[in-house]
Amino acid sequence: MKSKVCVVTGTRAEYHLLFPLMKAIRQDEDLELILAVTGSHLSEKYGNTYQDIEKDGFHIDAKISILEKEDNLKDINTAMSRAIIGFSDYFLRVKPDILLLLGDRYELLSVAIVAMNYKIPIAHLHGGETTEGAIDECIRHAISKMSYLHFTSCEAYRRRVIQLGESPDRVFNVGAIGLENIRRQRLMSLEELENSLDFLLEGKFAVITFHPVTLEEGTAEEEFTQLLNALDCFPELKIIFTKANADSGGLIINQMIDRYVEKYKSKCTAVFSLGMVRYLTALRYAAVVIGNSSSGIIETPSFKVPTVNIGDRQKGRIQAKNILNCVPEKAEICTSIEKALSSEFRQYVKSTENPYGDGVVSDKILMHIKEALKQGIELKKSFYNIRFLEE
């Protein structure tokens, strides 16, 4: 009998990262992929991106809707409670042998809580990372403590998960799974990308993704205003906006994007989601990537594309040499974009090496999951104590 591996996804970015692993699970003769979709995937305000999953040929076993009409803090709490209720019923019905979660989203914390109470072992991807400007920081570590298997993107992050008390024999540095898409996917030509967007990208263009900084109170509008004002200083730079995710303040950013695109139709375009292939293609041809998404830190080094990382949302992540950090103020952003577009910096980043691995990830993860399932998973975990230098 095949072992049931349940994968839960709540956002477009998380799904694109999980894509190669989901394919590998589906193709494995010993495993059965069970896919549950929730969060912004099921929201019209965020593009109904569950449709992209279906277009990719995956069967969605359950759609568990949790989002409110707005995105304030009370609505986030309501969404988390709905996720607990919805997944309590779902897991009771499907009884997965193992649950696979990636990252640090609030909806995934709710899912992890349900799995913990039902004694469903969790395999967690991208634990041990730090993002000091986002509430995701504590969520990520909380999910790590509820998980049995850990698959980190760097050796430093593997050590940090062990520092949390997780036994080294259950923590594996496999690299960032998003790099597997870069390695395996056939990307589009620039002309194909333009045709798919119905937007000409002649000359230099930027890919921009900006999310709310969730540990700051009400800063999304002001910080994004500073970015938009900075973009006015580069009238020749074409822009592709991908919209913000379902965090408190995300709808405000998306409304501002719509107004800016309406004002500068010849200069920019906006989409909820480019999809994996279009997004990676855009990174391949972009003159600069701007914003505060994890992709700007993890994926862009593989394309050796200059990247302007704004604010504290990604503070603490390991960075490659193609990243320029700046505060969310117009003058600082302008200076960083100008440097990123310079021929000197573009030459400098040609030797960029990605610290997040070689893109061979899914096979490693499945090997460890199958071995754990074969041996049997004992959920009683001893806290692993590390020895400090002063001891």
KEKE-3310 file (N, C-alpha, C; in steps of 0.2 Angstrom, whole numbers, plus 5000, padded with zeros to 4 digits):
npx = (5004:5003:5011:5003:5006:5004:5002:5002:4997:4997:4999:5005:5018:5024:5018:5025:5038:5036:5033:5042:5044:5032:5028:5038:5034:5021:5025:5032:5032:5030:5023:5009:5002:4993:4984:4981:4973:4973:4971:4977:4976:4963:4956:4948:4952:4966:4969:4964:4973:4973:4969:4980:4987:4979:4979:4992:4991:4989:4979:4968:4964:4957:4949:4951:4944:4949:4951:4946:4936:4944:4961:4966:4973:4964:4957:4966:4969:4956:4956:4966:4960:4949:4957:4962:4950:4945:4955:4956:4944:4947:4960:4956:4948:4956:4968:4983:5000:5011:5014:5018:5026:5031:5040:5034:5022:5007:4995:5000:5005:4994:4989:5000:4998:4986:4990:5000:4992:4984:4994:5001:5015:5027:5035:5047:5051:5064:5067:5075:5079:5081:5071:5070:5062:5049:5034:5034:5046:5045:5035:5040:5050:5042:5035:5045:5048:5037:5039:5045:5055:5067:5072:5083:5090:5103:5119:5121:5108:5104:5112:5106:5093:5096:5101:5089:5085:5083:5086:5102:5101:5089:5089:5092:5103:5098:5098:5090:5074:5068:5078:5078:5068:5074:5084:5078:5067:5061:5064:5056:5057:5062:5053:5042:5039:5035:5024:5015:5012:5007:5014:5027:5044:5055:5072:5078:5071:5062:5058:5047:5042:5034:5030:5020:5028:5028:5030:5030:5020:5007:5015:5015:5009:5016:5029:5029:5024:5036:5044:5037:5038:5052:5054:5049:5060:5066:5062:5063:5064:5056:5043:5038:5026:5023:5010:5006:5006:4994:4995:4993:4990:4993:4982:4982:4994:4992:4981:4988:4997:4989:4984:4995:4999:4989:4991:5003:5003:5010:5023:5023:5016:5005:5003:4994:5000:5014:5016:5026:5036:5035:5039:5052:5058:5056:5065:5077:5079:5078:5084:5085:5080:5068:5062:5056:5055:5057:5062:5070:5081:5085:5083:5087:5102:5106:5103:5112:5107:5106:5100:5089:5086:5074:5072:5068:5062:5068:5079:5093:5094:5105:5115:5119:5132:5125:5116:5109:5106:5094:5086:5069:5067:5065:5076:5087:5083:5083:5097:5101:5095:5100:5114:5113:5109:5120:5134:5146:5142:5134:5144:5151:5143:5143:5150:5144:5140:5128:5122:5113:5113:5113:5102:5098:5087:5074:5075:5083:5075:5064:5071:5074:5062:5055:5064:5062:5048:5048:5056:5048:5040:5044:5036:5039:5051:5067:5075:5088:5103:5115:5133:5141:5154:5159:5157)
npy = (4994:5011:5025:5039:5055:5071:5087:5104:5119:5137:5149:5157:5158:5149:5137:5136:5134:5121:5114:5105:5095:5090:5084:5074:5066:5062:5054:5044:5026:5021:5031:5041:5056:5068:5083:5098:5113:5130:5147:5161:5156:5153:5165:5177:5190:5189:5183:5170:5158:5144:5139:5139:5129:5118:5119:5115:5102:5095:5086:5093:5088:5094:5109:5122:5135:5150:5164:5181:5195:5206:5211:5214:5213:5206:5199:5190:5182:5176:5169:5160:5153:5147:5139:5129:5123:5119:5110:5101:5093:5089:5081:5071:5064:5060:5055:5056:5049:5056:5074:5087:5103:5119:5132:5147:5153:5160:5153:5140:5137:5135:5123:5115:5114:5107:5095:5091:5088:5078:5068:5067:5065:5078:5085:5097:5111:5123:5127:5135:5147:5165:5180:5194:5205:5201:5193:5180:5175:5169:5160:5151:5145:5139:5130:5122:5116:5108:5099:5083:5078:5088:5099:5109:5124:5128:5125:5132:5135:5122:5119:5129:5124:5112:5119:5123:5112:5100:5084:5080:5069:5069:5081:5089:5096:5101:5110:5124:5122:5129:5132:5120:5121:5131:5124:5113:5117:5122:5138:5153:5162:5179:5186:5177:5179:5192:5191:5184:5192:5202:5214:5225:5223:5230:5237:5241:5232:5230:5218:5218:5214:5217:5215:5217:5222:5212:5214:5227:5241:5246:5251:5248:5255:5268:5264:5258:5268:5276:5268:5268:5282:5282:5275:5284:5291:5284:5284:5277:5264:5249:5240:5226:5222:5210:5205:5208:5197:5188:5195:5206:5222:5219:5221:5234:5238:5231:5238:5251:5247:5245:5257:5264:5258:5260:5274:5274:5267:5263:5261:5251:5235:5224:5209:5196:5184:5178:5165:5150:5148:5159:5168:5165:5166:5180:5184:5180:5188:5201:5218:5222:5216:5221:5224:5215:5201:5184:5177:5186:5185:5171:5165:5174:5175:5164:5168:5178:5192:5209:5214:5223:5224:5229:5237:5228:5216:5204:5203:5195:5184:5173:5180:5183:5190:5198:5206:5221:5230:5241:5255:5258:5271:5285:5291:5283:5271:5275:5277:5264:5257:5264:5260:5247:5246:5250:5248:5244:5237:5227:5220:5216:5207:5195:5185:5179:5167:5155:5153:5144:5131:5117:5114:5101:5093:5087:5073:5070:5074:5065:5053:5053:5054:5043:5033:5036:5033:5020:5014:5018:5031:5038:5048:5054:5064:5067:5081:5089:5093:5105:5107:5121:5133:5138:5128)
npz = (5000:4996:5004:5011:5006:5011:5005:5008:5002:5002:4996:4980:4978:4987:4981:4969:4973:4978:4967:4959:4969:4972:4959:4959:4970:4965:4955:4961:4965:4977:4984:4988:4982:4990:4989:4997:4996:5001:5009:5000:4987:4985:4984:4976:4976:4976:4965:4962:4962:4963:4951:4943:4948:4945:4931:4929:4930:4942:4953:4965:4980:4991:4994:5005:5011:5019:5020:5025:5019:5020:5026:5039:5055:5064:5055:5050:5061:5062:5050:5053:5063:5056:5047:5056:5060:5047:5043:5053:5051:5038:5039:5048:5040:5028:5034:5033:5030:5032:5033:5023:5023:5018:5023:5031:5034:5041:5039:5038:5050:5058:5051:5055:5068:5069:5063:5073:5084:5079:5079:5067:5058:5053:5039:5036:5026:5023:5036:5050:5045:5045:5046:5051:5050:5049:5054:5051:5055:5069:5067:5058:5066:5076:5068:5065:5077:5079:5070:5062:5052:5044:5031:5026:5018:5018:5025:5037:5041:5044:5055:5064:5066:5072:5084:5089:5096:5089:5083:5075:5066:5060:5053:5038:5026:5011:5001:4992:4987:4976:4967:4960:4950:4942:4937:4930:4922:4906:4900:4894:4878:4877:4868:4869:4882:4882:4873:4881:4891:4884:4883:4879:4881:4878:4879:4896:4910:4925:4938:4950:4967:4981:4998:5013:5028:5041:5055:5057:5061:5051:5040:5027:5016:5016:5015:5002:4994:4995:4987:4974:4971:4970:4958:4949:4946:4936:4921:4909:4912:4911:4919:4928:4939:4952:4962:4980:4994:5004:5017:5031:5026:5012:5003:5002:4996:4983:4978:4976:4967:4956:4953:4950:4938:4930:4928:4922:4909:4898:4903:4913:4919:4928:4937:4946:4948:4940:4937:4937:4926:4918:4928:4932:4919:4917:4928:4922:4911:4916:4920:4933:4949:4961:4977:4991:4993:4997:4986:4979:4986:4986:4973:4963:4963:4955:4943:4941:4942:4946:4962:4971:4988:4999:5014:5030:5029:5024:5032:5039:5032:5023:5010:4993:4982:4973:4979:4984:4998:5005:5014:5016:5009:4998:4992:4995:4989:4976:4974:4976:4965:4954:4956:4954:4941:4934:4923:4929:4941:4936:4929:4940:4946:4938:4942:4953:4965:4970:4986:4990:4986:4973:4966:4965:4973:4976:4975:4985:4996:4995:4997:5011:5017:5013:5019:5032:5034:5031:5041:5052:5062:5076:5086:5099:5104:5109:5117:5109:5115:5113:5114:5122:5120:5132:5141)
capx = (5000:5006:5011:5000:5010:4999:5006:4997:5000:4992:5001:5007:5026:5025:5017:5030:5044:5034:5031:5046:5044:5025:5029:5042:5030:5016:5028:5035:5028:5028:5020:5003:5001:4987:4986:4976:4974:4970:4974:4976:4975:4956:4953:4948:4956:4973:4970:4962:4979:4972:4968:4986:4989:4975:4982:4998:4989:4988:4972:4967:4960:4953:4950:4949:4944:4950:4952:4941:4936:4949:4967:4968:4975:4959:4955:4972:4967:4950:4959:4970:4955:4946:4961:4962:4943:4945:4960:4954:4940:4951:4965:4952:4945:4961:4973:4989:5005:5016:5012:5024:5025:5036:5041:5033:5015:5002:4990:5003:5006:4987:4989:5004:4995:4981:4994:5003:4986:4982:5000:5003:5022:5028:5042:5047:5056:5066:5067:5081:5081:5079:5068:5069:5057:5042:5031:5036:5052:5043:5031:5045:5054:5037:5033:5051:5048:5032:5041:5050:5060:5069:5075:5085:5092:5110:5121:5120:5101:5104:5114:5101:5087:5099:5101:5082:5085:5081:5092:5105:5100:5083:5090:5096:5104:5097:5098:5084:5070:5066:5083:5077:5064:5078:5088:5074:5062:5063:5061:5053:5061:5060:5048:5037:5037:5031:5017:5011:5010:5004:5017:5033:5049:5062:5076:5079:5065:5063:5053:5046:5038:5034:5026:5020:5033:5022:5032:5029:5013:5004:5020:5015:5007:5021:5035:5028:5024:5043:5047:5034:5041:5059:5053:5048:5066:5069:5056:5065:5064:5050:5042:5033:5024:5019:5006:5008:5002:4988:4996:4990:4992:4994:4977:4983:4999:4989:4977:4992:5000:4984:4983:5001:4999:4984:4994:5009:5001:5016:5029:5022:5011:5005:4999:4994:5005:5017:5017:5033:5040:5035:5043:5059:5060:5057:5071:5082:5080:5077:5090:5086:5074:5067:5057:5058:5053:5063:5064:5075:5087:5086:5083:5091:5109:5107:5103:5117:5104:5107:5094:5088:5082:5072:5069:5070:5058:5072:5085:5095:5095:5111:5115:5125:5135:5121:5110:5110:5101:5093:5081:5063:5066:5065:5083:5091:5080:5085:5104:5103:5093:5105:5120:5111:5109:5127:5138:5151:5139:5132:5150:5153:5138:5143:5154:5139:5138:5122:5124:5108:5114:5114:5096:5096:5083:5068:5077:5086:5070:5060:5075:5074:5055:5054:5067:5058:5042:5050:5058:5043:5042:5043:5035:5042:5057:5071:5078:5095:5107:5122:5138:5143:5161:5161:5156)
capy = (5000:5017:5030:5045:5061:5077:5093:5109:5126:5143:5155:5155:5157:5142:5132:5136:5130:5114:5110:5099:5089:5087:5080:5068:5062:5059:5049:5038:5021:5020:5036:5044:5063:5071:5090:5102:5120:5135:5153:5166:5152:5152:5171:5181:5196:5187:5180:5163:5155:5137:5138:5138:5122:5113:5119:5111:5094:5092:5085:5096:5084:5098:5117:5124:5142:5153:5171:5186:5200:5211:5208:5217:5208:5202:5194:5185:5178:5173:5164:5155:5148:5143:5134:5124:5119:5115:5105:5096:5089:5086:5076:5066:5060:5057:5051:5056:5046:5062:5080:5091:5110:5123:5139:5151:5157:5159:5147:5134:5136:5132:5117:5111:5113:5101:5088:5089:5085:5071:5064:5066:5068:5084:5086:5104:5113:5130:5129:5138:5154:5171:5185:5198:5210:5198:5188:5173:5172:5165:5155:5146:5141:5136:5124:5117:5112:5103:5094:5077:5079:5095:5100:5116:5126:5130:5121:5137:5134:5116:5120:5133:5119:5108:5123:5123:5105:5095:5079:5080:5063:5071:5087:5087:5101:5098:5116:5127:5118:5133:5131:5114:5124:5134:5119:5109:5120:5126:5145:5156:5167:5186:5187:5173:5182:5198:5190:5181:5198:5208:5220:5225:5224:5233:5241:5238:5231:5228:5214:5221:5211:5220:5213:5220:5220:5211:5215:5234:5242:5250:5254:5246:5261:5273:5261:5256:5275:5278:5264:5271:5288:5281:5272:5289:5294:5280:5284:5273:5258:5246:5237:5220:5221:5204:5208:5206:5191:5189:5198:5213:5227:5217:5223:5241:5238:5229:5244:5256:5245:5246:5265:5266:5255:5264:5280:5273:5261:5261:5259:5245:5230:5220:5202:5193:5179:5177:5158:5148:5148:5166:5172:5163:5169:5187:5185:5179:5194:5208:5222:5222:5214:5226:5222:5212:5194:5179:5175:5191:5183:5164:5163:5179:5174:5159:5172:5184:5198:5214:5214:5228:5222:5235:5236:5223:5209:5198:5204:5189:5178:5173:5184:5182:5197:5202:5209:5228:5232:5249:5257:5260:5278:5286:5293:5276:5266:5277:5276:5257:5255:5267:5256:5240:5246:5252:5243:5241:5232:5221:5216:5213:5201:5190:5180:5177:5160:5155:5150:5140:5124:5116:5113:5094:5093:5083:5066:5069:5074:5059:5047:5053:5053:5036:5029:5037:5030:5013:5013:5020:5037:5039:5056:5056:5067:5070:5088:5088:5098:5106:5109:5127:5133:5139:5122)
capz = (5000:4996:5009:5009:5008:5011:5004:5009:4999:5003:4991:4974:4979:4990:4977:4964:4976:4980:4961:4958:4974:4971:4954:4961:4974:4961:4951:4965:4965:4984:4988:4985:4983:4992:4989:5000:4994:5005:5009:4995:4981:4984:4984:4969:4977:4975:4958:4962:4959:4963:4944:4940:4950:4940:4924:4929:4930:4948:4956:4971:4984:4995:4994:5012:5011:5026:5021:5026:5014:5022:5028:5045:5060:5066:5049:5050:5067:5060:5045:5056:5066:5050:5045:5061:5059:5041:5042:5058:5047:5032:5041:5051:5034:5024:5038:5029:5034:5033:5030:5020:5024:5016:5025:5038:5033:5047:5038:5039:5057:5059:5049:5059:5075:5068:5062:5079:5088:5077:5078:5060:5057:5048:5036:5035:5022:5024:5043:5052:5042:5049:5043:5057:5049:5048:5059:5049:5059:5075:5064:5055:5071:5079:5064:5065:5083:5078:5064:5063:5047:5042:5025:5026:5012:5019:5031:5043:5043:5047:5062:5068:5067:5078:5090:5092:5100:5084:5083:5069:5062:5057:5050:5032:5021:5004:4997:4991:4981:4971:4962:4955:4944:4937:4934:4926:4918:4900:4901:4888:4875:4879:4864:4871:4888:4880:4870:4886:4895:4880:4885:4876:4886:4875:4884:4902:4914:4932:4941:4957:4971:4988:5003:5019:5033:5046:5062:5058:5061:5046:5036:5020:5012:5016:5012:4995:4991:4994:4981:4968:4970:4967:4951:4944:4944:4930:4916:4904:4915:4911:4925:4929:4946:4954:4968:4986:4996:5009:5024:5033:5021:5006:4998:5001:4991:4977:4975:4974:4960:4950:4952:4947:4932:4926:4927:4917:4906:4893:4906:4917:4919:4934:4937:4953:4948:4933:4936:4938:4920:4917:4933:4931:4913:4919:4931:4917:4906:4919:4922:4940:4953:4966:4982:4998:4993:4998:4979:4978:4990:4985:4966:4959:4962:4950:4936:4942:4941:4951:4965:4977:4993:5002:5021:5035:5029:5023:5036:5042:5027:5019:5004:4988:4981:4968:4983:4987:5003:5007:5018:5012:5008:4990:4990:4996:4984:4969:4974:4975:4958:4950:4956:4951:4933:4932:4920:4934:4945:4932:4928:4946:4949:4934:4946:4958:4966:4974:4992:4992:4983:4966:4963:4966:4980:4977:4976:4992:5001:4995:5000:5018:5019:5012:5024:5039:5034:5031:5048:5057:5065:5083:5088:5105:5102:5114:5115:5107:5118:5110:5119:5121:5121:5138:5145)
cpx = (5004:5006:5008:5004:5006:5004:5000:5001:4994:4994:5004:5015:5028:5024:5022:5036:5042:5033:5035:5045:5037:5025:5033:5038:5024:5019:5031:5030:5026:5024:5013:5002:4994:4988:4980:4978:4970:4973:4972:4975:4967:4952:4954:4952:4964:4974:4967:4967:4978:4971:4974:4989:4985:4977:4989:4997:4989:4981:4972:4962:4955:4955:4947:4950:4944:4950:4945:4941:4942:4956:4970:4970:4970:4957:4960:4970:4961:4952:4962:4965:4951:4950:4962:4955:4943:4949:4959:4949:4943:4956:4961:4949:4951:4966:4979:4995:5010:5013:5019:5022:5031:5035:5038:5027:5011:4997:4993:5005:4999:4987:4994:5001:4990:4985:4997:4998:4984:4988:5002:5010:5023:5035:5042:5053:5058:5066:5074:5083:5079:5077:5066:5064:5050:5040:5033:5042:5050:5039:5035:5048:5048:5035:5039:5051:5042:5034:5046:5056:5061:5073:5077:5089:5100:5112:5121:5113:5100:5106:5109:5095:5090:5099:5094:5081:5083:5087:5095:5103:5093:5083:5095:5097:5103:5097:5091:5080:5069:5071:5082:5073:5069:5082:5084:5070:5064:5059:5059:5058:5058:5053:5041:5034:5032:5024:5013:5008:5006:5007:5025:5039:5056:5065:5077:5072:5067:5057:5053:5040:5039:5029:5026:5026:5029:5024:5032:5022:5011:5009:5019:5014:5013:5027:5034:5027:5032:5046:5044:5037:5049:5059:5052:5054:5069:5063:5057:5064:5057:5049:5036:5032:5021:5016:5008:5004:4997:4991:4993:4993:4993:4989:4979:4989:4996:4985:4982:4996:4995:4983:4990:5002:4994:4987:5000:5008:5007:5022:5028:5016:5011:5001:4999:4999:5008:5017:5025:5038:5040:5040:5050:5062:5061:5064:5077:5084:5080:5084:5091:5079:5074:5061:5060:5055:5059:5066:5070:5082:5090:5087:5087:5098:5110:5106:5108:5114:5104:5100:5094:5083:5080:5069:5072:5066:5062:5079:5087:5096:5102:5111:5121:5127:5131:5116:5113:5105:5100:5087:5075:5062:5068:5073:5088:5089:5083:5093:5105:5101:5098:5112:5119:5111:5115:5131:5143:5148:5137:5138:5152:5149:5139:5147:5150:5139:5132:5123:5119:5107:5114:5108:5094:5093:5078:5070:5079:5080:5066:5064:5074:5067:5053:5057:5064:5052:5043:5052:5053:5045:5039:5042:5037:5050:5061:5074:5085:5099:5114:5127:5141:5151:5163:5160:5162)
cpy = (5006:5021:5036:5051:5067:5083:5099:5116:5131:5149:5152:5154:5151:5136:5131:5133:5123:5110:5104:5093:5086:5082:5073:5063:5058:5053:5043:5032:5019:5025:5039:5052:5065:5079:5094:5109:5125:5142:5157:5162:5152:5159:5175:5188:5195:5183:5173:5158:5147:5135:5136:5131:5117:5113:5115:5104:5091:5091:5088:5091:5088:5105:5119:5132:5145:5161:5175:5190:5205:5207:5211:5211:5203:5197:5189:5180:5173:5167:5159:5150:5144:5138:5128:5120:5115:5109:5099:5091:5085:5080:5070:5061:5057:5053:5051:5052:5051:5068:5084:5098:5113:5130:5141:5155:5155:5154:5140:5132:5133:5125:5112:5109:5107:5095:5086:5086:5079:5066:5062:5069:5073:5084:5093:5106:5121:5132:5132:5144:5159:5177:5190:5203:5207:5193:5181:5170:5167:5159:5149:5142:5137:5129:5119:5113:5107:5098:5089:5077:5086:5095:5107:5117:5128:5126:5126:5136:5127:5116:5124:5128:5115:5112:5124:5116:5099:5090:5079:5075:5064:5078:5087:5094:5099:5104:5119:5124:5122:5133:5125:5116:5127:5129:5115:5112:5123:5133:5147:5160:5174:5188:5183:5176:5188:5197:5187:5187:5203:5214:5220:5227:5227:5237:5237:5237:5228:5223:5216:5217:5214:5218:5217:5218:5219:5212:5223:5236:5248:5254:5253:5251:5266:5270:5260:5263:5277:5274:5267:5278:5287:5279:5278:5292:5290:5279:5279:5266:5255:5242:5231:5220:5214:5207:5205:5200:5193:5190:5204:5218:5225:5220:5231:5242:5236:5235:5250:5254:5246:5253:5267:5264:5259:5271:5280:5267:5258:5259:5253:5241:5226:5214:5200:5188:5178:5169:5156:5150:5155:5170:5171:5166:5177:5188:5184:5185:5201:5211:5222:5219:5218:5223:5220:5205:5190:5177:5180:5189:5176:5163:5168:5177:5169:5162:5177:5190:5202:5214:5219:5226:5228:5233:5230:5216:5203:5198:5198:5184:5179:5176:5183:5189:5201:5206:5216:5229:5239:5249:5259:5268:5280:5287:5287:5271:5268:5276:5269:5255:5258:5263:5249:5240:5248:5246:5240:5236:5226:5217:5212:5206:5195:5184:5177:5170:5160:5151:5144:5133:5124:5114:5106:5093:5088:5075:5065:5069:5067:5053:5047:5052:5046:5031:5030:5033:5022:5010:5014:5026:5037:5046:5058:5058:5069:5077:5087:5094:5099:5108:5116:5128:5134:5133:5118)
cpz = (5000:5002:5007:5011:5006:5010:5004:5006:5000:4999:4985:4974:4982:4985:4971:4966:4976:4973:4959:4962:4973:4965:4955:4966:4970:4957:4954:4966:4972:4988:4984:4987:4985:4993:4992:4998:4999:5004:5002:4988:4980:4984:4978:4970:4976:4969:4957:4959:4960:4955:4941:4942:4946:4933:4923:4929:4936:4950:4963:4975:4989:4994:5001:5012:5018:5026:5021:5020:5014:5024:5034:5050:5063:5061:5049:5055:5065:5054:5048:5060:5061:5048:5050:5061:5053:5040:5047:5054:5042:5034:5044:5045:5030:5027:5034:5033:5036:5030:5028:5020:5022:5019:5032:5037:5039:5046:5039:5046:5060:5057:5053:5066:5075:5068:5069:5084:5086:5076:5071:5059:5052:5046:5034:5031:5023:5031:5044:5049:5046:5044:5048:5056:5048:5053:5057:5053:5065:5072:5062:5061:5075:5075:5064:5072:5083:5073:5066:5059:5045:5036:5024:5019:5012:5025:5037:5045:5046:5054:5067:5070:5073:5084:5093:5096:5095:5083:5076:5064:5058:5053:5044:5028:5014:4999:4996:4985:4975:4965:4957:4949:4939:4933:4928:4921:4911:4900:4894:4885:4878:4875:4867:4878:4886:4877:4876:4890:4891:4882:4882:4882:4883:4880:4890:4906:4920:4934:4948:4961:4978:4992:5009:5024:5040:5053:5062:5057:5056:5042:5029:5015:5011:5013:5004:4991:4990:4988:4974:4966:4967:4960:4946:4942:4938:4925:4911:4906:4915:4917:4925:4936:4947:4961:4974:4988:5001:5016:5025:5030:5014:5001:4997:4995:4984:4974:4973:4967:4955:4948:4948:4939:4927:4924:4922:4913:4901:4896:4910:4916:4926:4933:4944:4953:4941:4932:4936:4932:4918:4922:4932:4924:4914:4923:4926:4913:4910:4920:4929:4943:4959:4971:4988:4999:4994:4991:4977:4981:4987:4978:4962:4958:4957:4943:4936:4940:4947:4955:4971:4982:4998:5009:5025:5034:5028:5027:5040:5038:5024:5012:5000:4986:4976:4972:4985:4992:5004:5011:5014:5012:5001:4988:4990:4991:4977:4969:4972:4968:4953:4950:4953:4943:4930:4928:4924:4938:4942:4930:4934:4948:4944:4937:4952:4959:4971:4980:4994:4988:4975:4962:4962:4973:4981:4979:4983:4997:5001:4998:5007:5020:5018:5017:5031:5039:5034:5038:5053:5061:5072:5085:5094:5104:5108:5112:5114:5110:5115:5115:5117:5123:5128:5143:5146)
residu = (MET:LYS:SER:LYS:VAL:CYS:VAL:VAL:THR:GLY:THR:ARG:ALA:GLU:TYR:HIS:LEU:LEU:PHE:PRO:LEU:MET:LYS:ALA:ILE:ARG:GLN:ASP:GLU:ASP:LEU:GLU:LEU:ILE:LEU:ALA:VAL:THR:GLY:SER:HIS:LEU:SER:GLU:LYS:TYR:GLY:ASN:THR:TYR:GLN:ASP:ILE:GLU:LYS:ASP:GLY:PHE:HIS:ILE:ASP:ALA:LYS:ILE:SER:ILE:LEU:GLU:LYS:GLU:ASP:ASN:LEU:LYS:ASP:ILE:ASN:THR:ALA:MET:SER:ARG:ALA:ILE:ILE:GLY:PHE:SER:ASP:TYR:PHE:LEU:ARG:VAL:LYS:PRO:ASP:ILE:LEU:LEU:LEU:LEU:GLY:ASP:ARG:TYR:GLU:LEU:LEU:SER:VAL:ALA:ILE:VAL:ALA:MET:ASN:TYR:LYS:ILE:PRO:ILE:ALA:HIS:LEU:HIS:GLY:GLY:GLU:THR:THR:GLU:GLY:ALA:ILE:ASP:GLU:CYS:ILE:ARG:HIS:ALA:ILE:SER:LYS:MET:SER:TYR:LEU:HIS:PHE:THR:SER:CYS:GLU:ALA:TYR:ARG:ARG:ARG:VAL:ILE:GLN:LEU:GLY:GLU:SER:PRO:ASP:ARG:VAL:PHE:ASN:VAL:GLY:ALA:ILE:GLY:LEU:GLU:ASN:ILE:ARG:ARG:GLN:ARG:LEU:MET:SER:LEU:GLU:GLU:LEU:GLU:ASN:SER:LEU:ASP:PHE:LEU:LEU:GLU:GLY:LYS:PHE:ALA:VAL:ILE:THR:PHE:HIS:PRO:VAL:THR:LEU:GLU:GLU:GLY:THR:ALA:GLU:GLU:GLU:PHE:THR:GLN:LEU:LEU:ASN:ALA:LEU:ASP:CYS:PHE:PRO:GLU:LEU:LYS:ILE:ILE:PHE:THR:LYS:ALA:ASN:ALA:ASP:SER:GLY:GLY:LEU:ILE:ILE:ASN:GLN:MET:ILE:ASP:ARG:TYR:VAL:GLU:LYS:TYR:LYS:SER:LYS:CYS:THR:ALA:VAL:PHE:SER:LEU:GLY:MET:VAL:ARG:TYR:LEU:THR:ALA:LEU:ARG:TYR:ALA:ALA:VAL:VAL:ILE:GLY:ASN:SER:SER:SER:GLY:ILE:ILE:GLU:THR:PRO:SER:PHE:LYS:VAL:PRO:THR:VAL:ASN:ILE:GLY:ASP:ARG:GLN:LYS:GLY:ARG:ILE:GLN:ALA:LYS:ASN:ILE:LEU:ASN:CYS:VAL:PRO:GLU:LYS:ALA:GLU:ILE:CYS:THR:SER:ILE:GLU:LYS:ALA:LEU:SER:SER:GLU:PHE:ARG:GLN:TYR:VAL:LYS:SER:THR:GLU:ASN:PRO:TYR:GLY:ASP:GLY:VAL:VAL:SER:ASP:LYS:ILE:LEU:MET:HIS:ILE:LYS:GLU:ALA:LEU:LYS:GLN:GLY:ILE:GLU:LEU:LYS:LYS:SER:PHE:TYR:ASN:ILE:ARG:PHE:LEU:GLU:GLU)
# end
